[in-house]
Amino acid sequence: MNGYRALTWVYRCFLHLFSPHFQQEFADEMEDVFKERLELAGANGRLALLAFFLRELTGLVGGGIQQRVYTWQTRPLLAVSTGGGMTMPKGSGRPWRWAGYSFLALLSLVALLTLQTGRHLWYVTLDETYDVRHVAMGDVNGDGRLDAFLSVGSIGDGYWRADRVLLNGGDGRFTDSGQELGEWRSFAAALGDINSDGDIDILSGSYSGLMYYQNDGSGAFVTTIYAPGDFVHRSSHLNVALADLDGDGSLDAFTTGCCGWISQGVRYPAYSEVWLNDGAGGLRRSGQRIGQTGSNAVALGDLNGDGTIDAFLANGRTIHEQDASLPAIARFRQWWRAVAWGIVAENIYTFNTPNTVWLNDGQAKFSDSGQQLGQAESMAAALGDVNGDGFLDAVVGNNGADEVWLNDGQGNFSRGQRLGRELTWSVYLADLDGDGDLDLVVGGESNGRVWLNDGTGHFRRGQGFGYGRYQSIAVGDVTGDGIVDIFVADVESYQVWRGVGDGRFTADP
């Protein structure tokens, strides 16, 4: 059972006590929060989700009742309380009777979730913290060293914490720039000179929309927000990549989103988009919606040898099309049962969406190559020539075994080696051992792995390294010795794994 759907239904019921503006603002937000917490906790984390829900609902109802008692004759005001409760509108009923109803509803919900979680009920995680979703590296202050931008998400009561910029002082020693960037939870970022002034800018994907951080040349950033609203509602996990997609010499953006959903009986599919740059950093939608799959990542490069930048999409959870053959009342019943009870059997989502390849015509118009690559939930992708034939191949990080996909030079891919069995969040290709071919670094939930290439696209297992579950990794020469390092960071600390030059790494103290 998708337990967050039952929680959302109960939460929406109680929101009817409050003003329409409050209902609209908080219902969708809490649905996202419940969904995200269940995904992060995993199948065994429903008690953690339930504990969070009870705290939120108690704050909502309790805060509303408290304000209703003390401000009976006043208009609704936003209450400062744990659950963000709002004063009940005048004439909404007796607050103490609603308190009794609240207790009965919560008791019923506890029994319902207990029955459905079964023996997994107590295998839970109650951690509440901020996590770094993604690390992007580039020289933002022009001193020739790789700095780090941290895309910060959140778990728990703190729904937002600012993204951070860490400046490299040399030899892999970083200091916080002190900047607080962003307005909501972030997922990923891409670095590049977006406004063509010679400085590295940042494009970030977040719940607020597409965030453009313009660099003043010293590593200080000014924020512009693109596409709030519907862009966010169709894309709950946003990934971005930069490349010149229309051949005009400026960096355009390719954005992906996961996963689509149904709200109030309306299906909102996920899709990817292209944003065209006017040369001065002004981004506008191209108007093309690319696919209807939940795409967790995109890797850009010339896949078919025509000199234009194509797209390899790593796809994951995707909302199904509604069955048009069913009568309208049957489709409504399906939707209602799914919202009320979170029944997986209703087939709202499919998780093993095949990866796809989209070819560019040179004018930033993309067409589906028709390839359906893999049957795993894919989380990340990287492009590089791993077998030495001069063509860009793809390495895909999956929820399960990662996959190598070999390119025939025309943009057609065939499966190569499968690597590992764990969940992979990030993949990087770089020459780690100095032999001239591309090796692989993958990052999972709390550990990473090096895979060394024999030059033919066949990888052997190398060194493993551990880190915290709320950290993310990036790869690059951060110590200035010409050897690739591994950088790991959370919101409070970082760790550098120094490359030795032969595919091994040592952790800085």
N, C-alpha and C positions, 0 to 999 in steps of 0.2 A: 504494500500500500504506500502511495505517496502521502505520507502523514501530514505534510505541510498543507495539503488541500483541505483536509478536515479542519485544521487549525485556522486556515484562512476563512473558511465558511463561518466558524463560530465568531471569529474576530469581526467579520463584516456584520454579523447579526447585532453585536453590541455597538458597532459604530452607528447604527440607525438611531441610537439615542442622541446623537450629536448633529451638528449642523451639516448640510450637504457639502460645504467646502471642506470641512474637516474629514468627512467620509471619503471624498475623492482623493484628498491629499495623502491620507494615511493608509487606506485599504490597499492600494497598489504597492505602496512602499513596503508594508509589512508582508505582503505576499512574496515579494522579492526576497525579503530578509529570511522568512521561514524557509523558502525554497533553497536559498544559498546555504543556510545553516545545516539543513538536512543533507545536502550534497557534500558539504565539507566534513560532516560527522560520519557519513557513510551509513551503510545499512544497519550498523550496530549502534547508532548514536541517537536513537529516538528519545531516550529519556532526557538527554541533554537538550534536545529540541523542545520537549514538553516542559522542562524546567524553565527554559527561556520564555516559552509562550505564557506559562502561568504568571511569571513575573510581569510580562508586558500587559496581559489582560487585567491583572490585579491593579497595576498602575493606572490603566485606562479607566476602569470602573471606579476604583477607589479615589483617584484624583478627581474624576467627574463628580462623584457623590460629595466629596469634601467641598469642592468649590460650589456645588449646588446648594449645600446647606448654608454656607457663609455668604453667598452672593445670590440669593434666591431671586432678587428683583433686578439683577444686572443682566446685561447682554452677554452672550457666550464669549469667553476669553480663553486664550491658550494657557493651560495650567502648567506650571513648572513641576513636573513629577516624573517618576521613573518611566511611566508608560506614555508620557505626553498627553495626559488626560485633558479634556476640555470641559468647561462649564456646561451643564445640561441646559438646553433651552427651556424657557418658562413654559409650564404646562406639559412637560414631558412625562409626568407621572411621579409616583412616590419613590424617592431614591432607595428607601430601605427595602421595599418590595423587590426592586431590581437587584439589590444586594443578595437577597435570597435566591432569586432566579440565577444569579451569577454563580453562587455556590453549587446549585444543583447542576448547572450546565458544565461546570468544571469537573465535578465529580463524575458525571457521565462520560466526559471526554477522557478522563484518566482511565476509566474502566475500558472504554473502547480501544484506546491505544495499547493498554496492557494486553488485551486479548490478541491484538494483531501483531505485537512485537514478539510474543512468545518467549522462547528461551533466550533471545538476544537482548532482552530488556535491560539487563544490568551491565552489558558490555558497552560502556558509553565513555565519552570524553566530555568533560565539563570545562575545558579550557576556554578562556575568553581573552583575546588579545588582538593586536594588529598583525597583519602579515604582509610581507613584500611579495606581490604577485609577479613582478617582472623587474629585471635589471637591464638597463640599456647603457652602453658605454660610448663615450666620444670626448674629444677635447673641447670642452665648452668655454674655457677661458683663454685659449690660445697660447698655452705654455708648452705645447708639445706632448702633454701627458694625458692618458685616458682617465677621464672623470666618470662618475656614475650617477645615473638618474634612477631613483627607486620609485616604482609604481606601487603605492601602498593601498591595500584593502583593509578590511576590518572584520573581526569576528567578535560577537558579544554586544554589550550595551553601547560601546562607542561606535557609532555608525560611520564615522569619518575621521580620518587623520590625514594631514597634508602629505603630498609627495615631497621627496627630499632630493637635493643635489649635493653629492659628496665630491669634493675637490681633491685631486691627487697631488700631494706635495712632493712627489718623487719617491722612488724606491718602494712604491706601493703603500705609502702612508696617507690615509685620507682624513680630511676634516669636513665637518658639516658646514655648508655655505650659509646656513641660517635662514634660507628661504623656505617659505611654506607655500606650495603650489597646489592648485586644484581646489575643487569645491565638493567633491563626493568621492566615493570609492573608485580607485583606478585599477585597470587590468593589465595594460601593456603600453609601451611607448616605442617610438622610432626617432632616431636622431639624424639630422641632416640640415643643410643650408636651405631652408625653405624660401626665404625672401631674397636670396642671391646677394647678400651683403658680405659674404666671406666668413660668417660666424655660424656655429652649429646651433640650430634651433631644435625644439622638441615638439613632437606631435604625440598626444596621449589620448588613449581611449578610456572613458570613465562613464559612470552612471549619469554624469552631467551632460555628456555628449562628447564631441570631438574637441579636445583642448589643444590650442596652439600656443606654445610658450616661445615668444620672440626674444632672442638673445641680444643684449646691447653691446656685446663684444667683450665684456668682462666676466661673463658667466652669470649675470643677473638677468632675470626673465620677466617679461610683461605678458599677461594672459589675454587670449582671445578665445571665446567659446563659439564653436560652430555646431549647428544642428542639435539644440536641446529638444526635448519633447518626444515626438513620434520616433525619431531615430533611436532614442534610448529604449523605448518600449518594445521595439522590434529586436533589439540586440542587447541581451543581458550580459554577455561577455564579449567585450570589444577588443579586437586586435587590429593593429595598424602596421603598414609597411610603406616605405617611401621609395620612389623610382620615377624616372622620366618616362611616363607612359604614352605621351602623345608626340614625343620627338621635338619639343620646342626648347629643350635645354634646361628646363626648371623641374624641380621635384614635385611630382604629383603624389597623391595618397590613395592607397587601396585599403579599405576597411572591411572587416568581417564581423559577424555577430552570431551569437548562439543564444536561443535556440528556437525562438518563436513560442507563442502560447495562445491559449484561448481565454478571452476575457469577455464576460457578459454575453457569451454565446458567439462572439466574433473571433475568427481565426486570424492571428497575426503571424505570418510566416517570417522566418529569418531570411536575410539576404545580404549579399555583399555589395559594396558601392565603390565607385571611382570618384575622386575629388580632383578637379583640374586646377592647376596653379596658374595665376595670371602673370607670374614672373616676379611679383613683388610680395609674395606670401599670401595673396588673397586666394582662398580655396572656395570652389563652387562645385556642387554636384554635377556630374556629367549627365544625369538623368537615367542612366542604365542601372537596373537592379539585376545583379548577377546571381542566378540560382535562387533556390528556396530551401537551402540546406543550412543546418546549424554548423557554421564553420568556426573552429577554435583558433585557427591560425592560417596565414598565407605566406608563401615564399615566392619571391619575384625573381625572374631571370628569363633570358632568351632560351626557350625550350625547343624551338623548332628551327633555329638557325637562320631566321629571316631578318635579324637585326632589331627586332622589337621585343619589349619586355612582356612576358607572359606570366600566368599565375598558376601556382600549384596550391590547391585548397585542401587543408587538413580538416576533415569534417567529423562531427560527432553527433550529439543528440539533436534530433530534428523532429518537429511536430508533423504528424501525419495529416494528409488531406482528409477532409470529412467525406464520408461515403455519400455521394450525391444520389445513389440509388435508394437510400432509405427515405421514408416519408419524413416530413419536417418534424412531426411530433416525436418520432423515434430518435432523430438526431438531437432534439432538445433533451430527451430523456438521457441519452448518452452523456451529453454535456453536463446535465444536472447531477447525475450520479458521480461523474468524475470530479466535479467541484466539491460536492458534499462529502464524498467518501474517499477520494483520491485513488480510485481503483485502477491499478496498472493494466488490468485486462482490457480496459477500454481502448488501449493502443493509442494513447494520445501522443506518445513519443516513441521513436525508434532510436536506439543508441549507436548501432553499428552502421552508420551511414558511410558508403564508400567515398573515398577521396576523388576529387575531380581535377581536370586540367582545362584551363581556359586560355585560349589563344588570342593574341592581340593583333588587330589589323593595322596597327601603326598609328591609329587615330584614337586610341584608348577605347575602342569598341571591342568587347571580348565575346568570343563564341565558345560554346562548350564543345570540347573535342570528342565527347561521347564516351570517354573512358570512365569506368567504375573500378577504382583501385582499392582493394582490400575490403575486409569486413570487420574492422575493429573500430572502436571509438578512438579517434585520433586527436591528439592534444597539441602537437607541435610539428613543424617541418623545417628543413634546411636544404638548400640546393648547393651542389658542388660536384665537380668531376671526380668521382671516387675510384673509377676503374681506368683512368688514363686515356680514354678514347677521344677526349676533347669536347664531350657533351655534358651538359648539366644533369646530374642524377639527383635523386631526392632521398633523404632519410627522414622517416616519419616516426615521431614518438607517440606511442599508443598507451591505452589502458590495457596493458598486456604486452606481448612481444612487439618490440619495435621492428620496423621493416625498412629494407633498402630497396629502392625502385630504380632500375637502370634504364636510361634513355637511349633510344636508337638513333638520335640525332634529328628525328622528325617530330619530336614531342610525344612519341609513343613509349609507354613505360611497361616494363615487365618486372615481376618481383624477383629480387635477389635474396640475400640472406635475411634471416630473422634473428633478432638479438634480444636476449634477456626475457624476463617475464613480468617485470614490475610496471607500475604506473609511471609514465614519463611525462613531465610537464614542459621540459625544454630540451632542445638539441642544438649542438654547435659543431661545425666542421672547421678544423684547423690542422696545420701540420704540427703535431705535438712532439715528434721525435726526430725532426730534422732530416727526413729521408726524401722529402719532396712530394709526398702524397698527403691527401687529406685524411686525418684521423677524426675521431668522434668523441665528444663529451656529452653525456646525457644527465639531466637532473631530474630526480624524482621528488617524492614528498619529504624525505628526510635523509636521502643519500644520493650520491652521484656515482657515475662509472665512466672510466676511460676505455675506449675501444680503439685498438691500433690496426691500421690498414696495411695489408701486405703489398699494396700497389695495384691489385687487380679488383678492388672493391670487396675483398673478403676481410672481415674484421675478427681479431682475436681479443679476448677479454683482457683488459689491463687493470690498472689500479682502481680501487674503490675509495670513496671518501664520504664522510658523514657530516651532517649539519642539522640545524634545528628545523622542525616541521613548518615553521613560519618564515623560512628564509628562501631566497632564490639565488640562482647563480648566473654569471656571465663569464665569457672567455675573452682574453686579450692580454697583451703585454702591459701590465700595470706597473712593473718594477723597472722598466726601461733598459733591460739587458738583452733585448732582442729575442727572448724566448716567451712563448705563450704561457700565461698564468690562468688560474681559475679564481674568480672573485665571488665570494658568498656574502650576502648581507641580509639583515633584518632591520627593523626600524631603530634599534638601539645599538647595534654593533655590526662589525664586518669581520671577515676572515679572508686572508690571501693564501692560496695554495700556490707556491712558487714552482714554476716549471724548471726541471733540472735540465731538460733538453733531449732526454731519451725516452720521453713518454711518461716519466714519473714526476711526482709533485711532492713537495714538502710543505707542511703547514707552518706559517709564521706564528711565533709565540704570541 
